[in-house]
Amino acid sequence: MRRRSLGREQALSLLFQVDVASLPLGYVVEINQLECNLPPEAWNFGVELARGTLEHLGEIDAVLNQLSGEWPVSRMASVDRAILRLAAYELLYCDDIPASVSINEAVELAKKYSTEESHKFVNGILGNLARQQRNREGS
């Protein structure tokens, strides 16, 4: 598995733990680092993604709530919420990562860690976000 993909899996794990257990990221990072067998580049990338996602959580959730219609972030399954937040952070704030990569990685995470239908939900919301971003940049 590629290092960035491993990093995204780690970021998902960190974000999920922060969300579900209501723990501070620093504590979750410290605990996970003790058990981590990832290459340093993958670990650092994952922590960077988790940190950035949480720094922009209010804006990310507002965008996701707008795009998800009658299914607000607060009602989403925890793992789907973490996947969407992570990918939305990449789409909104990581100019060096192509949108197609962020979306594909999120869909793969949903296939691996969520329900049978979740990847379609994730793909739909992130596809709409990517289109919205392209329209803003084109204006």
SVG drawing of the C-alpha trace seen along z (x, -y; Angstrom):
<svg xmlns="http://www.w3.org/2000/svg" viewBox="-34 -35 44 39">
<polyline fill="none" stroke="black" stroke-width="0.4" points="0.0,0.0 1.3,-3.5 2.6,-5.6 0.0,-8.4 -2.8,-5.8 -1.5,-4.4 -1.3,-8.0 -5.0,-8.5 -5.9,-5.3 -4.1,-6.6 -5.8,-10.0 -9.2,-8.3 -8.4,-6.3 -7.3,-9.4 -10.3,-11.4 -12.7,-8.5 -11.2,-8.2 -11.3,-11.9 -14.9,-12.1 -16.3,-8.9 -14.3,-9.1 -14.3,-13.0 -10.6,-12.9 -8.1,-15.6 -6.0,-14.9 -2.7,-15.2 -3.7,-12.4 -4.9,-10.2 -1.7,-10.8 0.4,-10.0 -1.4,-6.7 -1.4,-5.6 2.2,-6.5 3.2,-3.9 1.5,-1.1 2.3,-2.5 4.2,-0.4 3.9,-2.8 6.8,-4.3 7.5,-7.8 6.4,-9.6 3.0,-7.8 2.6,-8.5 3.5,-12.2 1.2,-12.6 -1.7,-11.1 -1.2,-13.2 -0.9,-16.3 -4.2,-15.5 -6.0,-14.8 -4.6,-18.0 -5.6,-20.1 -9.1,-18.5 -9.7,-19.4 -8.4,-22.9 -10.9,-23.6 -13.7,-21.4 -16.3,-24.1 -15.9,-25.2 -15.8,-21.6 -18.9,-20.6 -20.8,-23.6 -19.9,-22.7 -20.8,-19.0 -24.1,-20.0 -24.9,-22.2 -24.1,-19.3 -25.7,-16.5 -29.2,-18.0 -31.5,-16.1 -28.6,-14.0 -26.6,-16.4 -23.1,-15.6 -24.5,-14.9 -26.7,-12.1 -24.0,-10.4 -22.4,-7.2 -19.2,-8.0 -16.8,-6.4 -18.6,-8.1 -18.4,-11.4 -14.6,-10.9 -14.0,-9.9 -16.0,-12.9 -14.3,-15.3 -10.8,-14.1 -11.5,-14.2 -13.3,-17.6 -10.2,-18.9 -8.0,-17.7 -10.4,-19.1 -10.7,-22.5 -7.2,-23.1 -4.6,-20.8 -4.0,-22.3 -1.1,-19.8 -3.5,-16.9 -5.7,-16.4 -9.4,-16.2 -9.7,-12.9 -7.1,-11.3 -8.9,-12.6 -12.2,-11.3 -10.9,-7.9 -9.0,-7.4 -12.2,-8.4 -14.3,-6.0 -11.8,-3.2 -11.8,-3.9 -15.6,-3.8 -15.5,-0.4 -13.0,0.9 -14.4,-0.5 -18.1,-1.3 -21.3,0.2 -21.9,1.7 -23.6,-1.5 -21.5,-4.1 -19.0,-4.5 -21.8,-5.8 -22.8,-8.4 -19.2,-9.5 -18.6,-9.6 -21.8,-11.7 -21.0,-14.3 -17.4,-14.6 -18.1,-14.8 -20.5,-17.7 -17.9,-19.4 -15.3,-19.0 -17.7,-20.5 -18.5,-23.3 -14.8,-24.0 -14.1,-24.0 -17.0,-26.4 -15.7,-28.8 -12.2,-28.7 -13.6,-29.2 -15.6,-32.2"/>
</svg>
